[in-house]
Amino acid sequence: RSQYDKEVLSWLAENGFTHFYNKPVATVQNEKCLYPDKKSSYQPLGDLLKQK
């Protein structure tokens, strides 16, 4: 976090992210965080044709 914190907060302030509805909120992301499998935006043509 500390590596990019100052740079990111500076960019956010310069670009108007300073209001209560869009200001940055610190969140914790560590090895205990669970993420869904990444879905590909690519869909084979055969799969697309089967849907119709």
PQR file of N, CA, C, O and H, with PARSE charges and radii, in Angstrom:
ATOM      1  N   ARG A   1       0.829  -1.197   0.000 -0.4000 1.5000
ATOM      2  CA  ARG A   1       0.000   0.000   0.000 -0.0000 2.0000
ATOM      3  C   ARG A   1       0.866   1.250   0.000  0.5500 1.7000
ATOM      4  O   ARG A   1       0.638   2.170  -0.786 -0.5500 1.4000
ATOM      5  N   SER A   2       1.836   1.283   0.862 -0.4000 1.5000
ATOM      6  CA  SER A   2       2.632   2.504   0.986 -0.0000 2.0000
ATOM      7  C   SER A   2       3.409   2.835  -0.282  0.5500 1.7000
ATOM      8  O   SER A   2       3.810   3.982  -0.479 -0.5500 1.4000
ATOM      9  H   SER A   2       2.021   0.536   1.500  0.4000 1.0000
ATOM     10  N   GLN A   3       3.627   1.845  -1.144 -0.4000 1.5000
ATOM     11  CA  GLN A   3       4.399   2.084  -2.363 -0.0000 2.0000
ATOM     12  C   GLN A   3       3.691   3.058  -3.301  0.5500 1.7000
ATOM     13  O   GLN A   3       4.345   3.905  -3.909 -0.5500 1.4000
ATOM     14  H   GLN A   3       3.301   0.913  -0.984  0.4000 1.0000
ATOM     15  N   TYR A   4       2.374   2.954  -3.430 -0.4000 1.5000
ATOM     16  CA  TYR A   4       1.637   3.769  -4.392 -0.0000 2.0000
ATOM     17  C   TYR A   4       0.655   4.744  -3.749  0.5500 1.7000
ATOM     18  O   TYR A   4       0.029   5.538  -4.452 -0.5500 1.4000
ATOM     19  H   TYR A   4       1.843   2.266  -2.936  0.4000 1.0000
ATOM     20  N   ASP A   5       0.512   4.698  -2.450 -0.4000 1.5000
ATOM     21  CA  ASP A   5      -0.518   5.471  -1.754 -0.0000 2.0000
ATOM     22  C   ASP A   5      -0.446   6.964  -2.072  0.5500 1.7000
ATOM     23  O   ASP A   5      -1.458   7.558  -2.444 -0.5500 1.4000
ATOM     24  H   ASP A   5       1.020   4.053  -1.879  0.4000 1.0000
ATOM     25  N   LYS A   6       0.706   7.567  -1.936 -0.4000 1.5000
ATOM     26  CA  LYS A   6       0.851   9.012  -2.153 -0.0000 2.0000
ATOM     27  C   LYS A   6       0.529   9.383  -3.601  0.5500 1.7000
ATOM     28  O   LYS A   6      -0.171  10.364  -3.851 -0.5500 1.4000
ATOM     29  H   LYS A   6       1.527   7.084  -1.634  0.4000 1.0000
ATOM     30  N   GLU A   7       1.036   8.603  -4.545 -0.4000 1.5000
ATOM     31  CA  GLU A   7       0.807   8.877  -5.966 -0.0000 2.0000
ATOM     32  C   GLU A   7      -0.678   8.763  -6.319  0.5500 1.7000
ATOM     33  O   GLU A   7      -1.221   9.619  -7.018 -0.5500 1.4000
ATOM     34  H   GLU A   7       1.605   7.806  -4.342  0.4000 1.0000
ATOM     35  N   VAL A   8      -1.321   7.722  -5.841 -0.4000 1.5000
ATOM     36  CA  VAL A   8      -2.740   7.507  -6.155 -0.0000 2.0000
ATOM     37  C   VAL A   8      -3.604   8.580  -5.512  0.5500 1.7000
ATOM     38  O   VAL A   8      -4.493   9.126  -6.166 -0.5500 1.4000
ATOM     39  H   VAL A   8      -0.881   7.027  -5.273  0.4000 1.0000
ATOM     40  N   LEU A   9      -3.363   8.891  -4.258 -0.4000 1.5000
ATOM     41  CA  LEU A   9      -4.161   9.916  -3.582 -0.0000 2.0000
ATOM     42  C   LEU A   9      -3.986  11.279  -4.237  0.5500 1.7000
ATOM     43  O   LEU A   9      -4.941  12.052  -4.320 -0.5500 1.4000
ATOM     44  H   LEU A   9      -2.641   8.448  -3.727  0.4000 1.0000
ATOM     45  N   SER A  10      -2.790  11.579  -4.698 -0.4000 1.5000
ATOM     46  CA  SER A  10      -2.543  12.833  -5.400 -0.0000 2.0000
ATOM     47  C   SER A  10      -3.335  12.879  -6.704  0.5500 1.7000
ATOM     48  O   SER A  10      -3.968  13.890  -7.012 -0.5500 1.4000
ATOM     49  H   SER A  10      -2.015  10.951  -4.631  0.4000 1.0000
ATOM     50  N   TRP A  11      -3.303  11.791  -7.470 -0.4000 1.5000
ATOM     51  CA  TRP A  11      -4.042  11.737  -8.739 -0.0000 2.0000
ATOM     52  C   TRP A  11      -5.543  11.880  -8.495  0.5500 1.7000
ATOM     53  O   TRP A  11      -6.227  12.596  -9.226 -0.5500 1.4000
ATOM     54  H   TRP A  11      -2.789  10.970  -7.220  0.4000 1.0000
ATOM     55  N   LEU A  12      -6.049  11.210  -7.480 -0.4000 1.5000
ATOM     56  CA  LEU A  12      -7.478  11.294  -7.173 -0.0000 2.0000
ATOM     57  C   LEU A  12      -7.881  12.723  -6.828  0.5500 1.7000
ATOM     58  O   LEU A  12      -8.912  13.203  -7.299 -0.5500 1.4000
ATOM     59  H   LEU A  12      -5.493  10.629  -6.886  0.4000 1.0000
ATOM     60  N   ALA A  13      -7.088  13.402  -6.020 -0.4000 1.5000
ATOM     61  CA  ALA A  13      -7.391  14.787  -5.642 -0.0000 2.0000
ATOM     62  C   ALA A  13      -7.357  15.704  -6.861  0.5500 1.7000
ATOM     63  O   ALA A  13      -8.223  16.567  -7.010 -0.5500 1.4000
ATOM     64  H   ALA A  13      -6.251  13.012  -5.637  0.4000 1.0000
ATOM     65  N   GLU A  14      -6.368  15.526  -7.734 -0.4000 1.5000
ATOM     66  CA  GLU A  14      -6.246  16.359  -8.936 -0.0000 2.0000
ATOM     67  C   GLU A  14      -7.396  16.137  -9.918  0.5500 1.7000
ATOM     68  O   GLU A  14      -7.693  17.006 -10.737 -0.5500 1.4000
ATOM     69  H   GLU A  14      -5.664  14.826  -7.613  0.4000 1.0000
ATOM     70  N   ASN A  15      -8.031  14.993  -9.836 -0.4000 1.5000
ATOM     71  CA  ASN A  15      -9.093  14.649 -10.777 -0.0000 2.0000
ATOM     72  C   ASN A  15     -10.485  14.709 -10.153  0.5500 1.7000
ATOM     73  O   ASN A  15     -11.433  14.136 -10.688 -0.5500 1.4000
ATOM     74  H   ASN A  15      -7.790  14.286  -9.171  0.4000 1.0000
ATOM     75  N   GLY A  16     -10.605  15.401  -9.028 -0.4000 1.5000
ATOM     76  CA  GLY A  16     -11.908  15.700  -8.463 -0.0000 2.0000
ATOM     77  C   GLY A  16     -12.527  14.643  -7.569  0.5500 1.7000
ATOM     78  O   GLY A  16     -13.709  14.740  -7.236 -0.5500 1.4000
ATOM     79  H   GLY A  16      -9.835  15.866  -8.593  0.4000 1.0000
ATOM     80  N   PHE A  17     -11.765  13.641  -7.174 -0.4000 1.5000
ATOM     81  CA  PHE A  17     -12.307  12.614  -6.286 -0.0000 2.0000
ATOM     82  C   PHE A  17     -12.119  13.049  -4.837  0.5500 1.7000
ATOM     83  O   PHE A  17     -11.358  12.444  -4.082 -0.5500 1.4000
ATOM     84  H   PHE A  17     -10.806  13.562  -7.444  0.4000 1.0000
ATOM     85  N   THR A  18     -12.834  14.118  -4.466 -0.4000 1.5000
ATOM     86  CA  THR A  18     -12.653  14.705  -3.143 -0.0000 2.0000
ATOM     87  C   THR A  18     -13.963  14.886  -2.388  0.5500 1.7000
ATOM     88  O   THR A  18     -13.957  15.342  -1.245 -0.5500 1.4000
ATOM     89  H   THR A  18     -13.452  14.609  -5.080  0.4000 1.0000
ATOM     90  N   HIS A  19     -15.068  14.540  -2.998 -0.4000 1.5000
ATOM     91  CA  HIS A  19     -16.376  14.733  -2.375 -0.0000 2.0000
ATOM     92  C   HIS A  19     -16.768  13.513  -1.550  0.5500 1.7000
ATOM     93  O   HIS A  19     -16.212  12.430  -1.733 -0.5500 1.4000
ATOM     94  H   HIS A  19     -15.073  14.169  -3.927  0.4000 1.0000
ATOM     95  N   PHE A  20     -17.711  13.687  -0.656 -0.4000 1.5000
ATOM     96  CA  PHE A  20     -18.115  12.587   0.209 -0.0000 2.0000
ATOM     97  C   PHE A  20     -18.605  11.379  -0.585  0.5500 1.7000
ATOM     98  O   PHE A  20     -18.494  10.247  -0.113 -0.5500 1.4000
ATOM     99  H   PHE A  20     -18.163  14.566  -0.507  0.4000 1.0000
ATOM    100  N   TYR A  21     -19.141  11.598  -1.769 -0.4000 1.5000
ATOM    101  CA  TYR A  21     -19.705  10.495  -2.555 -0.0000 2.0000
ATOM    102  C   TYR A  21     -18.698   9.824  -3.483  0.5500 1.7000
ATOM    103  O   TYR A  21     -19.014   8.789  -4.071 -0.5500 1.4000
ATOM    104  H   TYR A  21     -19.231  12.518  -2.152  0.4000 1.0000
ATOM    105  N   ASN A  22     -17.490  10.381  -3.634 -0.4000 1.5000
ATOM    106  CA  ASN A  22     -16.524   9.730  -4.519 -0.0000 2.0000
ATOM    107  C   ASN A  22     -15.090   9.759  -3.982  0.5500 1.7000
ATOM    108  O   ASN A  22     -14.147   9.463  -4.715 -0.5500 1.4000
ATOM    109  H   ASN A  22     -17.233  11.221  -3.156  0.4000 1.0000
ATOM    110  N   LYS A  23     -14.927  10.113  -2.718 -0.4000 1.5000
ATOM    111  CA  LYS A  23     -13.571  10.145  -2.171 -0.0000 2.0000
ATOM    112  C   LYS A  23     -13.074   8.713  -1.941  0.5500 1.7000
ATOM    113  O   LYS A  23     -13.876   7.795  -1.771 -0.5500 1.4000
ATOM    114  H   LYS A  23     -15.693  10.354  -2.122  0.4000 1.0000
ATOM    115  N   PRO A  24     -11.765   8.530  -1.938 -0.5600 1.5000
ATOM    116  CA  PRO A  24     -11.218   7.179  -1.776  0.2800 2.0000
ATOM    117  C   PRO A  24     -11.487   6.620  -0.383  0.5500 1.7000
ATOM    118  O   PRO A  24     -11.497   7.344   0.613 -0.5500 1.4000
ATOM    119  N   VAL A  25     -11.703   5.321  -0.347 -0.4000 1.5000
ATOM    120  CA  VAL A  25     -11.919   4.610   0.909 -0.0000 2.0000
ATOM    121  C   VAL A  25     -10.904   3.471   0.970  0.5500 1.7000
ATOM    122  O   VAL A  25     -10.854   2.634   0.069 -0.5500 1.4000
ATOM    123  H   VAL A  25     -11.695   4.733  -1.156  0.4000 1.0000
ATOM    124  N   ALA A  26     -10.113   3.440   2.009 -0.4000 1.5000
ATOM    125  CA  ALA A  26      -9.110   2.381   2.145 -0.0000 2.0000
ATOM    126  C   ALA A  26      -9.796   1.045   2.395  0.5500 1.7000
ATOM    127  O   ALA A  26     -10.721   0.951   3.201 -0.5500 1.4000
ATOM    128  H   ALA A  26     -10.155   4.120   2.741  0.4000 1.0000
ATOM    129  N   THR A  27      -9.340   0.026   1.704 -0.4000 1.5000
ATOM    130  CA  THR A  27      -9.864  -1.327   1.899 -0.0000 2.0000
ATOM    131  C   THR A  27      -8.698  -2.286   2.089  0.5500 1.7000
ATOM    132  O   THR A  27      -7.584  -2.033   1.630 -0.5500 1.4000
ATOM    133  H   THR A  27      -8.589   0.102   1.049  0.4000 1.0000
ATOM    134  N   VAL A  28      -8.970  -3.373   2.762 -0.4000 1.5000
ATOM    135  CA  VAL A  28      -7.945  -4.380   3.010 -0.0000 2.0000
ATOM    136  C   VAL A  28      -8.073  -5.483   1.966  0.5500 1.7000
ATOM    137  O   VAL A  28      -9.156  -6.026   1.753 -0.5500 1.4000
ATOM    138  H   VAL A  28      -9.874  -3.579   3.135  0.4000 1.0000
ATOM    139  N   GLN A  29      -6.972  -5.802   1.328 -0.4000 1.5000
ATOM    140  CA  GLN A  29      -6.920  -6.931   0.400 -0.0000 2.0000
ATOM    141  C   GLN A  29      -5.707  -7.761   0.782  0.5500 1.7000
ATOM    142  O   GLN A  29      -4.568  -7.307   0.675 -0.5500 1.4000
ATOM    143  H   GLN A  29      -6.092  -5.361   1.501  0.4000 1.0000
ATOM    144  N   ASN A  30      -5.965  -8.974   1.226 -0.4000 1.5000
ATOM    145  CA  ASN A  30      -4.858  -9.836   1.630 -0.0000 2.0000
ATOM    146  C   ASN A  30      -5.102 -11.255   1.132  0.5500 1.7000
ATOM    147  O   ASN A  30      -6.009 -11.496   0.336 -0.5500 1.4000
ATOM    148  H   ASN A  30      -6.891  -9.342   1.313  0.4000 1.0000
ATOM    149  N   GLU A  31      -4.291 -12.185   1.604 -0.4000 1.5000
ATOM    150  CA  GLU A  31      -4.397 -13.563   1.124 -0.0000 2.0000
ATOM    151  C   GLU A  31      -5.705 -14.246   1.531  0.5500 1.7000
ATOM    152  O   GLU A  31      -6.025 -15.308   0.996 -0.5500 1.4000
ATOM    153  H   GLU A  31      -3.554 -11.989   2.251  0.4000 1.0000
ATOM    154  N   LYS A  32      -6.458 -13.675   2.448 -0.4000 1.5000
ATOM    155  CA  LYS A  32      -7.733 -14.256   2.863 -0.0000 2.0000
ATOM    156  C   LYS A  32      -8.897 -13.821   1.973  0.5500 1.7000
ATOM    157  O   LYS A  32     -10.004 -14.343   2.102 -0.5500 1.4000
ATOM    158  H   LYS A  32      -6.198 -12.812   2.882  0.4000 1.0000
ATOM    159  N   CYS A  33      -8.655 -12.871   1.074 -0.4000 1.5000
ATOM    160  CA  CYS A  33      -9.700 -12.411   0.160 -0.0000 2.0000
ATOM    161  C   CYS A  33     -10.015 -13.501  -0.856  0.5500 1.7000
ATOM    162  O   CYS A  33      -9.108 -14.138  -1.393 -0.5500 1.4000
ATOM    163  H   CYS A  33      -7.755 -12.446   0.969  0.4000 1.0000
ATOM    164  N   LEU A  34     -11.284 -13.710  -1.114 -0.4000 1.5000
ATOM    165  CA  LEU A  34     -11.719 -14.702  -2.091 -0.0000 2.0000
ATOM    166  C   LEU A  34     -12.264 -13.987  -3.312  0.5500 1.7000
ATOM    167  O   LEU A  34     -13.064 -13.058  -3.191 -0.5500 1.4000
ATOM    168  H   LEU A  34     -12.020 -13.192  -0.678  0.4000 1.0000
ATOM    169  N   TYR A  35     -11.837 -14.416  -4.480 -0.4000 1.5000
ATOM    170  CA  TYR A  35     -12.274 -13.821  -5.730 -0.0000 2.0000
ATOM    171  C   TYR A  35     -12.858 -14.908  -6.620  0.5500 1.7000
ATOM    172  O   TYR A  35     -12.357 -16.032  -6.628 -0.5500 1.4000
ATOM    173  H   TYR A  35     -11.187 -15.170  -4.578  0.4000 1.0000
ATOM    174  N   PRO A  36     -13.908 -14.592  -7.367 -0.5600 1.5000
ATOM    175  CA  PRO A  36     -14.468 -15.589  -8.287  0.2800 2.0000
ATOM    176  C   PRO A  36     -13.487 -15.858  -9.421  0.5500 1.7000
ATOM    177  O   PRO A  36     -12.613 -15.041  -9.711 -0.5500 1.4000
ATOM    178  N   ASP A  37     -13.645 -17.019 -10.060 -0.4000 1.5000
ATOM    179  CA  ASP A  37     -12.819 -17.323 -11.223 -0.0000 2.0000
ATOM    180  C   ASP A  37     -13.041 -16.269 -12.286  0.5500 1.7000
ATOM    181  O   ASP A  37     -14.163 -15.818 -12.512 -0.5500 1.4000
ATOM    182  H   ASP A  37     -14.355 -17.683  -9.824  0.4000 1.0000
ATOM    183  N   LYS A  38     -11.962 -15.886 -12.929 -0.4000 1.5000
ATOM    184  CA  LYS A  38     -12.052 -14.873 -13.976 -0.0000 2.0000
ATOM    185  C   LYS A  38     -12.752 -15.475 -15.188  0.5500 1.7000
ATOM    186  O   LYS A  38     -12.349 -16.521 -15.697 -0.5500 1.4000
ATOM    187  H   LYS A  38     -11.050 -16.252 -12.744  0.4000 1.0000
ATOM    188  N   LYS A  39     -13.790 -14.811 -15.636 -0.4000 1.5000
ATOM    189  CA  LYS A  39     -14.531 -15.260 -16.806 -0.0000 2.0000
ATOM    190  C   LYS A  39     -13.972 -14.571 -18.037  0.5500 1.7000
ATOM    191  O   LYS A  39     -13.658 -13.382 -18.009 -0.5500 1.4000
ATOM    192  H   LYS A  39     -14.117 -13.962 -15.222  0.4000 1.0000
ATOM    193  N   SER A  40     -13.854 -15.309 -19.090 -0.4000 1.5000
ATOM    194  CA  SER A  40     -13.365 -14.753 -20.340 -0.0000 2.0000
ATOM    195  C   SER A  40     -14.505 -14.050 -21.057  0.5500 1.7000
ATOM    196  O   SER A  40     -15.639 -14.529 -21.048 -0.5500 1.4000
ATOM    197  H   SER A  40     -14.109 -16.276 -19.113  0.4000 1.0000
ATOM    198  N   SER A  41     -14.208 -12.920 -21.676 -0.4000 1.5000
ATOM    199  CA  SER A  41     -15.225 -12.231 -22.468 -0.0000 2.0000
ATOM    200  C   SER A  41     -15.342 -12.877 -23.845  0.5500 1.7000
ATOM    201  O   SER A  41     -16.246 -12.550 -24.615 -0.5500 1.4000
ATOM    202  H   SER A  41     -13.287 -12.531 -21.683  0.4000 1.0000
ATOM    203  N   TYR A  42     -14.435 -13.788 -24.150 -0.4000 1.5000
ATOM    204  CA  TYR A  42     -14.451 -14.502 -25.426 -0.0000 2.0000
ATOM    205  C   TYR A  42     -15.468 -15.632 -25.359  0.5500 1.7000
ATOM    206  O   TYR A  42     -15.481 -16.398 -24.395 -0.5500 1.4000
ATOM    207  H   TYR A  42     -13.701 -14.054 -23.525  0.4000 1.0000
ATOM    208  N   GLN A  43     -16.302 -15.742 -26.353 -0.4000 1.5000
ATOM    209  CA  GLN A  43     -17.276 -16.826 -26.425 -0.0000 2.0000
ATOM    210  C   GLN A  43     -17.123 -17.498 -27.790  0.5500 1.7000
ATOM    211  O   GLN A  43     -17.271 -16.839 -28.820 -0.5500 1.4000
ATOM    212  H   GLN A  43     -16.291 -15.120 -27.136  0.4000 1.0000
ATOM    213  N   PRO A  44     -16.828 -18.799 -27.811 -0.5600 1.5000
ATOM    214  CA  PRO A  44     -16.686 -19.486 -29.095  0.2800 2.0000
ATOM    215  C   PRO A  44     -17.954 -19.372 -29.934  0.5500 1.7000
ATOM    216  O   PRO A  44     -19.061 -19.355 -29.397 -0.5500 1.4000
ATOM    217  N   LEU A  45     -17.790 -19.294 -31.237 -0.4000 1.5000
ATOM    218  CA  LEU A  45     -18.918 -19.142 -32.150 -0.0000 2.0000
ATOM    219  C   LEU A  45     -19.916 -20.283 -31.990  0.5500 1.7000
ATOM    220  O   LEU A  45     -21.125 -20.057 -32.053 -0.5500 1.4000
ATOM    221  H   LEU A  45     -16.890 -19.308 -31.674  0.4000 1.0000
ATOM    222  N   GLY A  46     -19.433 -21.493 -31.786 -0.4000 1.5000
ATOM    223  CA  GLY A  46     -20.322 -22.642 -31.607 -0.0000 2.0000
ATOM    224  C   GLY A  46     -21.244 -22.462 -30.413  0.5500 1.7000
ATOM    225  O   GLY A  46     -22.431 -22.778 -30.496 -0.5500 1.4000
ATOM    226  H   GLY A  46     -18.452 -21.676 -31.734  0.4000 1.0000
ATOM    227  N   ASP A  47     -20.718 -21.960 -29.307 -0.4000 1.5000
ATOM    228  CA  ASP A  47     -21.546 -21.721 -28.119 -0.0000 2.0000
ATOM    229  C   ASP A  47     -22.587 -20.644 -28.394  0.5500 1.7000
ATOM    230  O   ASP A  47     -23.730 -20.754 -27.949 -0.5500 1.4000
ATOM    231  H   ASP A  47     -19.754 -21.703 -29.239  0.4000 1.0000
ATOM    232  N   LEU A  48     -22.200 -19.613 -29.119 -0.4000 1.5000
ATOM    233  CA  LEU A  48     -23.118 -18.532 -29.449 -0.0000 2.0000
ATOM    234  C   LEU A  48     -24.260 -19.047 -30.318  0.5500 1.7000
ATOM    235  O   LEU A  48     -25.417 -18.686 -30.103 -0.5500 1.4000
ATOM    236  H   LEU A  48     -21.271 -19.524 -29.480  0.4000 1.0000
ATOM    237  N   LEU A  49     -23.942 -19.884 -31.290 -0.4000 1.5000
ATOM    238  CA  LEU A  49     -24.969 -20.411 -32.196 -0.0000 2.0000
ATOM    239  C   LEU A  49     -25.921 -21.367 -31.487  0.5500 1.7000
ATOM    240  O   LEU A  49     -27.095 -21.443 -31.851 -0.5500 1.4000
ATOM    241  H   LEU A  49     -23.002 -20.178 -31.465  0.4000 1.0000
ATOM    242  N   LYS A  50     -25.445 -22.095 -30.487 -0.4000 1.5000
ATOM    243  CA  LYS A  50     -26.295 -23.021 -29.729 -0.0000 2.0000
ATOM    244  C   LYS A  50     -27.361 -22.273 -28.936  0.5500 1.7000
ATOM    245  O   LYS A  50     -28.434 -22.822 -28.685 -0.5500 1.4000
ATOM    246  H   LYS A  50     -24.492 -22.034 -30.191  0.4000 1.0000
ATOM    247  N   GLN A  51     -27.089 -21.035 -28.538 -0.4000 1.5000
ATOM    248  CA  GLN A  51     -28.028 -20.251 -27.734 -0.0000 2.0000
ATOM    249  C   GLN A  51     -29.214 -19.782 -28.548  0.5500 1.7000
ATOM    250  O   GLN A  51     -30.262 -19.479 -27.979 -0.5500 1.4000
ATOM    251  H   GLN A  51     -26.218 -20.589 -28.742  0.4000 1.0000
ATOM    252  N   LYS A  52     -29.083 -19.713 -29.862 -0.4000 1.5000
ATOM    253  CA  LYS A  52     -30.150 -19.155 -30.696 -0.0000 2.0000
ATOM    254  C   LYS A  52     -31.078 -20.211 -31.201  0.5500 1.7000
ATOM    255  O   LYS A  52     -32.030 -19.904 -31.917 -0.5500 1.4000
ATOM    256  H   LYS A  52     -28.231 -19.959 -30.324  0.4000 1.0000
TER
END
